[in-house]
Amino acid sequence: MRTSVPAAATALALALPVLFTGAAPAQAAAIFVETNPSTVPAGDEIGLRASCTDNLAAATVTSDPFGKVTVEPSFGFLTATTRIPATTDPGDYQVNLRCPDGQTATSELHVVAKVTPARGPATGFGGAASGRSAPLMIGGGLAAIVAGLVLAVVSLRRRRLG
């Protein structure tokens, strides 16, 4: 198969700008701090993940609920875990990252009140249902099994006769 001259000229015209343009400038490393989860009940533990220009050196994360925490290098990020004290008031708190080179980043942590349910939901769930319905349920189950067997026998007999 021969390539036509106009097709080759078009390919060359499209390739030349790509060959002669310079490389894109390097992007600065993303500097961030995040909490996981970002909404947490007071008394629970959170994970901190951060990134600085140089993730080989430890950095500092501070916030009102947990104070000052050092995030250490781990798998290309700066990470740590900390616990939000149970006495922390519900609200939104700023989380601040300070990198060794002086750069900073912020994020927000939402602390909610810890609620412990008094009991589970009243959904019935078989034997937990109110009243004495066990004999009725056993009788209904046995009746359904017998009805299924009768239908199976009738179905098989009709197949043989037909």
Residue, then its C-alpha position, 0 to 999 in steps of 0.5 A: m500500500r502506497t502512502s500518498v504525498p499529501a498524507a505524508a505532508t500532513a503527518l509531517a506538518l502535525a509532527l514538527p510543532v511537537l518535535f520543536t516545542g520545549a518540554a512543559p515546565a515542571q509542576a510544583a509538588a502539591i502541598f496539602v494536609e487531609t484528615n481521614p475521616s474528615t468528620v469524626p465523633a469526639g473520642d475517635e481516632i483519625g488519620l493524617r496524610a500530608s505532602c510537602t515539597d520534600n516528603l523525606a523530612a517530617a513535618t508538623v500538623t497542629s489543630d485545637p482538638f489534638g494539639k501538635v502532631t509530627v507526620e512522618p514519611s511513609f510510602g511517599f506521603l507524610t502520615a500519622t494517626t491521632r485521637i480526638p479527645a472525648t471532651t472535644d466540643p462539636g464544631d469545625y476546626q482548622v488543621n494546619l500543616r507546617c513543612p520544614d521549608g516553611q510552606t503551609a497548608t490547611s484543611e478542615l476537621h468536623v467534630v460531631a457529638k458522640v451518640t450512643p444508641a440506647r437500644g437497637p431498632a424494633t424491627g421484629f426479626g423473627g423470635a424477637a417479635s412481640g407476642r406468641s406467634a411461633p406455633l402459627m409460624i411453624g404451622g404455616g411453614l409445614a402447610a407450605i411444605v405439604a402444599g409444595l409436595v402435593l403440587a409436585v406429585v400432581s405435576l409429575r402424574r400429569r406429565r406421565l399421563g400426558 
